Amino acid sequence: MDVSQIVKALVEKFGSQVTGNTEFRGETSLTVTLESLKPFLRYCRDEMGFDYLIDVSSVDHFETDPRFEMVYELYSLSHHHHLRVKSLLTEEQEAPTVSDLWATAEWHEREVFDMMGIRFDGHPDLRRILMWEGYPFYPLRKEFPLAGKPSEMPEIAFTGIAPLEGGPFVTAPSDADTIEREPRAKTFEDA
């Protein structure tokens, strides 16, 4: 089966629950209703052979309703096809967890929650993964200022420019080739 046959079979199976079908530069994206998202993804895994979840991400369509879009990147290791599945949700809605379908989704969903504030219904451990517990903002939302927000925790978050000198990676200007110029981890001799 090629991707067009897979898409045709999915549209026939899910009918009006598939609300969009886009092909751009050889990549196919299907948009489905939020209510059918989990059954759709389960069917893709179990019946269509999409056994590898590459990524789960989200898009903030600020000042539109529905505001958020969930994006799932699927791949089949057996027939080597890629499929993108999208679903729209409002700020009040939760996305269904797919961590029971693909174990890797657990951390992807935690990152989406941490950076965008989208909650996942049924997630086994929905807590922040990058920001500290109690941080009141979602840094990848469009209203989050590029310069960041002031913090009462200066030892964790600072507003100054992070110093590069003496960091974990070092490099020195030279006439050497690219391999030699690439930054590499410090060794104890460099310290």
Phi, psi and chi 1 to 4 in degrees:
 res  aa     phi    psi   chi1   chi2   chi3   chi4
   1 MET       -  135.7 -101.2 -176.0  157.0      -
   2 ASP   -96.8  175.7   65.9    8.1      -      -
   3 VAL   -62.0  -40.1  174.7      -      -      -
   4 SER   -63.0  -36.7   63.2      -      -      -
   5 GLN   -69.2  -37.6  -67.1  168.6  -40.0      -
   6 ILE   -63.9  -46.4  -68.9  170.4      -      -
   7 VAL   -61.2  -43.6  167.8      -      -      -
   8 LYS   -60.0  -44.4 -176.6  178.7  177.8 -170.2
   9 ALA   -64.4  -39.6      -      -      -      -
  10 LEU   -67.0  -41.9  -71.6  168.1      -      -
  11 VAL   -65.6  -39.9  170.3      -      -      -
  12 GLU   -64.7  -40.4  -74.0  175.0    6.0      -
  13 LYS   -70.0  -44.3  167.8   78.7  175.0  155.9
  14 PHE  -101.8   -8.6  -72.5   89.5      -      -
  15 GLY    51.4 -123.9      -      -      -      -
  16 SER   -70.3   -8.8   63.1      -      -      -
  17 GLN   -72.8  -18.2  -64.6  169.6  -23.6      -
  18 VAL   -90.3  110.5  177.6      -      -      -
  19 THR  -100.6   -6.8   59.2      -      -      -
  20 GLY  -158.4  146.4      -      -      -      -
  21 ASN  -143.4  111.0  178.1   -5.4      -      -
  22 THR  -125.9  137.2  -51.3      -      -      -
  23 GLU  -125.4  122.1 -164.0  -87.9  -41.2      -
  24 PHE  -141.7  123.0 -179.6   69.9      -      -
  25 ARG    52.6   41.9  -65.7 -174.4  178.9  171.0
  26 GLY    78.9    6.1      -      -      -      -
  27 GLU  -112.2  131.5  -65.8 -176.7   -3.3      -
  28 THR  -104.6  132.8  -57.1      -      -      -
  29 SER  -125.3  130.7  -60.2      -      -      -
  30 LEU  -115.2  134.3  -67.7  176.5      -      -
  31 THR  -105.6  131.0  -56.4      -      -      -
  32 VAL  -126.3  160.3  -61.4      -      -      -
  33 THR   -66.4  153.8   62.5      -      -      -
  34 LEU   -62.5  -36.1 -174.6   60.6      -      -
  35 GLU   -65.6  -31.3  -63.3   74.2   30.5      -
  36 SER   -97.8    1.2   65.2      -      -      -
  37 LEU   -57.7  -52.3  177.9   61.1      -      -
  38 LYS   -67.3  -46.5 -171.9  159.6 -174.2  173.8
  39 PRO   -60.2  -35.1  -19.5   26.8      -      -
  40 PHE   -64.4  -47.9 -173.3   88.5      -      -
  41 LEU   -65.8  -37.6  -69.5  170.5      -      -
  42 ARG   -62.8  -42.4  178.5  178.4  -79.1  116.0
  43 TYR   -64.7  -40.1 -171.3   82.6      -      -
  44 CYS   -60.5  -41.2  -74.5      -      -      -
  45 ARG   -70.9  -52.0 -175.9 -165.1   68.7  174.7
  46 ASP   -78.2  -37.7  -63.8  -16.2      -      -
  47 GLU  -106.1  -26.9  -55.4  -61.2  -33.4      -
  48 MET  -104.2   -3.2  -66.3  -67.6  152.9      -
  49 GLY    82.0   14.9      -      -      -      -
  50 PHE   -83.1   83.6  -71.7   97.0      -      -
  51 ASP   -91.3   -1.8   49.3   -2.0      -      -
  52 TYR  -126.0  119.0 -179.6   44.6      -      -
  53 LEU   -91.5  108.8  177.1   68.2      -      -
  54 ILE   -73.0  -46.9  -62.8  171.7      -      -
  55 ASP  -160.5  154.7 -166.7   20.4      -      -
  56 VAL  -126.5  124.7  177.1      -      -      -
  57 SER  -140.2 -179.0   60.0      -      -      -
  58 SER  -145.7  159.6   59.1      -      -      -
  59 VAL  -127.4  137.4  178.9      -      -      -
  60 ASP  -100.8  109.1 -178.6   -1.6      -      -
  61 HIS   -94.7   69.5  -61.7  -71.0      -      -
  62 PHE   -49.6  137.5 -172.8   56.3      -      -
  63 GLU    65.6   22.9  -63.3 -177.8  -16.6      -
  64 THR  -126.3  162.7   63.2      -      -      -
  65 ASP  -132.0  123.7 -167.3   39.4      -      -
  66 PRO   -72.2  147.2   19.4  -23.3      -      -
  67 ARG   -77.8  -40.8  178.0  176.5  179.9  171.0
  68 PHE  -106.9  156.4  -62.5  110.3      -      -
  69 GLU  -133.7  123.3 -177.2  174.3   42.8      -
  70 MET   -87.8  140.8  -69.8  -59.2  -53.7      -
  71 VAL  -130.6  125.7 -178.2      -      -      -
  72 TYR  -118.4  123.7  -60.8   81.4      -      -
  73 GLU  -100.8  113.7  -56.6  -72.5  -17.0      -
  74 LEU  -109.3  150.6  -52.0  179.1      -      -
  75 TYR  -143.6  145.2 -174.0   75.5      -      -
  76 SER  -106.5  119.2  170.5      -      -      -
  77 LEU   -72.9  -21.1  -65.4  169.8      -      -
  78 SER   -85.8  -44.7   57.7      -      -      -
  79 HIS  -108.3    4.9   53.9   70.9      -      -
  80 HIS    57.4   44.4  -53.4  -69.7      -      -
  81 HIS  -114.8  149.6  -66.6  -50.6      -      -
  82 HIS  -113.5  140.4  173.3  -96.8      -      -
  83 LEU  -141.6  133.1  179.6   65.8      -      -
  84 ARG  -106.1  129.7 -178.2  177.0  -63.2  112.9
  85 VAL  -118.9  130.1  178.5      -      -      -
  86 LYS  -123.3  155.0  -59.7  178.1  178.5 -176.8
  87 SER  -153.0  138.1 -169.7      -      -      -
  88 LEU   -93.9  145.2  -62.5  169.6      -      -
  89 LEU  -148.8  153.0   65.0  157.7      -      -
  90 THR   -84.5  173.6   65.3      -      -      -
  91 GLU   -63.0  -28.7  -73.0 -171.7   65.9      -
  92 GLU   -84.2  -19.9  -64.5   78.2   31.2      -
  93 GLN   -83.3  155.9  -68.9  177.1  -53.7      -
  94 GLU  -110.8  146.7  -66.8 -176.2    0.0      -
  95 ALA   -87.8  148.7      -      -      -      -
  96 PRO   -74.7  141.9   27.5  -33.1      -      -
  97 THR   -71.4  145.8 -173.2      -      -      -
  98 VAL  -117.7   18.2  -65.8      -      -      -
  99 SER   -67.4  -19.1   60.5      -      -      -
 100 ASP   -82.3  -14.5   55.5  -28.5      -      -
 101 LEU   -91.4  -45.2  -59.2  177.9      -      -
 102 TRP  -131.0  118.9  -65.2  -79.2      -      -
 103 ALA   -58.9  -31.9      -      -      -      -
 104 THR   -65.6  -19.4   57.5      -      -      -
 105 ALA   -64.9  -22.9      -      -      -      -
 106 GLU   -56.9  -48.5 -171.0  173.0  -30.8      -
 107 TRP   -75.3  -36.3  -79.0   41.5      -      -
 108 HIS   -59.3  -45.3  -69.3  -58.2      -      -
 109 GLU   -67.4  -36.8  -69.5  172.5   -5.5      -
 110 ARG   -62.0  -38.5  -77.3  180.0   61.4 -169.5
 111 GLU   -66.8  -43.2 -177.5 -180.0   15.2      -
 112 VAL   -61.6  -42.3  169.6      -      -      -
 113 PHE   -61.4  -46.8  164.4   67.4      -      -
 114 ASP   -65.0  -41.8 -166.0    8.5      -      -
 115 MET   -90.2  -27.5  -63.6  -71.9  105.3      -
 116 MET  -118.8  -17.4  -64.9  -72.0  -94.1      -
 117 GLY    83.5   10.6      -      -      -      -
 118 ILE   -80.3  126.9  -62.5  171.3      -      -
 119 ARG   -92.2  153.5  -58.7 -169.7   69.8   80.1
 120 PHE  -121.4  115.0  -68.9   87.2      -      -
 121 ASP   -67.0  123.1 -176.9   36.1      -      -
 122 GLY    89.6    3.4      -      -      -      -
 123 HIS   -67.5  134.8 -168.6  -77.8      -      -
 124 PRO   -74.5  -18.2   26.0  -33.1      -      -
 125 ASP  -154.8   61.2 -174.0   22.8      -      -
 126 LEU   -81.4   94.8 -166.7   60.6      -      -
 127 ARG  -142.9  167.5   59.5 -170.8  164.8   95.5
 128 ARG   -61.7  147.8  -67.1 -156.1  113.8  126.2
 129 ILE  -120.1  -24.5 -165.6  168.1      -      -
 130 LEU  -115.6  -45.5  -61.7  169.2      -      -
 131 MET   -87.5  159.5  -54.9  -53.2  -72.0      -
 132 TRP   -77.9  153.5   58.1   92.7      -      -
 133 GLU   -58.5  137.5  -73.4  -60.7  -35.5      -
 134 GLY    93.0   -9.3      -      -      -      -
 135 TYR   -65.2  124.3 -173.2   70.0      -      -
 136 PRO   -86.1    0.9   29.9  -33.5      -      -
 137 PHE  -119.7  168.6  -52.4  109.4      -      -
 138 TYR  -123.5  102.0  -57.9  105.0      -      -
 139 PRO   -63.2  -20.1  -23.4   32.7      -      -
 140 LEU   -97.0    4.3  -70.5 -176.0      -      -
 141 ARG   -73.5  149.4  -74.7 -169.5  176.1 -172.9
 142 LYS   -63.1  -29.4  -63.9  -82.7  175.7   89.8
 143 GLU   -79.4   -8.7   74.9  -91.1    8.3      -
 144 PHE   -70.3  125.4 -167.8   83.5      -      -
 145 PRO   -67.9  142.7   20.3  -26.7      -      -
 146 LEU   -60.2  -30.6  -68.7  176.6      -      -
 147 ALA   -82.5   -2.1      -      -      -      -
 148 GLY    87.0 -178.0      -      -      -      -
 149 LYS  -121.3  148.5  -66.3 -165.4  179.0 -124.9
 150 PRO   -61.6  149.8   -2.0    4.3      -      -
 151 SER  -129.0  147.4  170.7      -      -      -
 152 GLU   -85.6    2.4  -61.8  -62.6  -40.4      -
 153 MET  -118.6   75.4  -55.6  174.9   79.3      -
 154 PRO   -63.5  -24.6   21.1  -29.6      -      -
 155 GLU   -75.9  -16.5   68.9  -82.0    0.5      -
 156 ILE  -102.2  -47.7  -66.1  176.0      -      -
 157 ALA  -121.2  129.5      -      -      -      -
 158 PHE  -128.5  158.9   51.6   88.4      -      -
 159 THR  -101.7  -10.3   56.2      -      -      -
 160 GLY   -77.6  169.5      -      -      -      -
 161 ILE   -74.0  132.8  -63.1  171.7      -      -
 162 ALA   -68.8  129.3      -      -      -      -
 163 PRO   -70.9  138.0   25.5  -31.9      -      -
 164 LEU   -91.6  -32.6  -65.6  177.6      -      -
 165 GLU   -64.0  130.5 -176.9  178.8  -25.8      -
 166 GLY    80.1    8.8      -      -      -      -
 167 GLY   -73.0 -175.2      -      -      -      -
 168 PRO   -70.8  -20.1   24.5  -32.3      -      -
 169 PHE  -119.8  139.3  -65.2   96.1      -      -
 170 VAL  -127.8  151.2  -64.7      -      -      -
 171 THR  -150.3  157.5 -174.4      -      -      -
 172 ALA  -135.6  139.3      -      -      -      -
 173 PRO   -64.6  139.2   16.4  -22.0      -      -
 174 SER  -164.4  176.3   74.0      -      -      -
 175 ASP   -93.8   10.5  -65.9  -31.5      -      -
 176 ALA   -68.6  166.2      -      -      -      -
 177 ASP   -72.3  175.3   63.4   12.6      -      -
 178 THR   -58.5  -41.2  -54.8      -      -      -
 179 ILE   -61.5  -42.2  -66.4  171.2      -      -
 180 GLU   -73.2  -28.8  -66.8  -61.7  -43.0      -
 181 ARG   -81.1  -19.6  -77.8 -166.3  -35.9  -96.3
 182 GLU   -59.2  139.3  -75.5  -63.7  -47.9      -
 183 PRO   -64.2  144.2  -11.4   18.7      -      -
 184 ARG  -139.9  161.1   62.4 -162.6  119.1  -83.1
 185 ALA   -61.1  144.0      -      -      -      -
 186 LYS   -63.8  145.8  -79.1 -176.2 -174.2  177.9
 187 THR  -104.7  168.7   61.6      -      -      -
 188 PHE   -63.4  -26.4  -70.8  109.7      -      -
 189 GLU   -69.3  -27.5  -64.5   80.8   42.3      -
 190 ASP   -74.6  -24.6  -65.7  -24.6      -      -
 191 ALA   -70.3      -      -      -      -      -
